[in-house]
Amino acid sequence: MALPGTNDFTGRILRIVTTGTIPLANFKVKGGLWMGAAVSAQASIVDEAGREYDFVMPASGDALRIGEMGWISGPATITAMPGGELQLWIQK
């Protein structure tokens, strides 16, 4: 599957490829996956409550599996997205 040209927040899988705002009120993240970024790259999301979520690509170069994050106070801001695609699986 090709990377989207821009972030996609229309379904239960949020597809993030660039910085910006996740335009959802509060949402629950059940897990996720980050793939296609350089080794040691770091993606960051900050929610309305000021909590920061950082993801670092492993040295192996494999996709990073993200565990359940729970409730995110939205809208949240993607402050760093250095490449690849970050998928966040949400529960509606």
N, C-alpha and C positions, 0 to 999 in steps of 0.2 A: 504494500500500500504506500503510495506516495505521500510525502509530507504536505499538509495543507499550506496554502500561501499565507494564511493568517490564522489567528486563534479561532477555535470553534467551540462555542459554549452552548450548542443547541440540543445536545442529547445527554444521556447519562454518563458518557465519557467525555470529559473536558479535554480537548486537544490543544496543547499550548506549544507554540513555536517562537514566540517573541514576547517582549515585555508589554505590560499594559494592565488593564483592570479586568478582573473576573466579575462580571456584572450580575452576580447573584446575591441575594440577601444571605441568610445563614444557610450553609449546606454541609452535609456530612460526607466525608471522604472515606470510602471503604477500602481503598488501596490504590495502587497505581503502578506505572512503569515509565521509566525514562530511557530512551534509546537513541543512538546515533550521534551522541556528543563526544567530544574529545576526552581522553583520559584526564581525570582530576578537574574537569569543568564543574562549576558550581551554579546551580539554579536556586533562586530564592523567592519566597512568597511571604508577604506580610499581611496579616488580616487586620480588621478594624479594631480589634482589641490590643493590637501591638505585638502579637505573637509572630515570631519569624520562623519559617520552615525552610531549612536549607537542605539541598540534595547535592551530593558530590559523586560524580561518575567514578566507578571503581578502576583501580590500576589494571585490572584484567581486560578492560574495554568492553566487558559484557554489559547488557542492559541492567539498570538499577531497578530492583523490585522495591516498591514502597508499601509498607504495611498500613494498617488502618490508622488514620489521623484523627478521626472523630469529627466533631463539629468545628467548622471554620466560620468566624464572624465576618460576614461579607457586607459590602463588596471587599474583596481582597486585591492586593496589588502585586503583580509579578515584577519584582525589582531587578532580577537578573535571569536571563535565559540565553546562554551562550551557544546554543545549537541543539540539533536533534529535535525530538518531540517528547514532551512530558504529557503523559495521560494520567488524569485523575478520575477514578471511578467513583461516581457519587450515588448516594441513595436518595431517592425522592419519595 
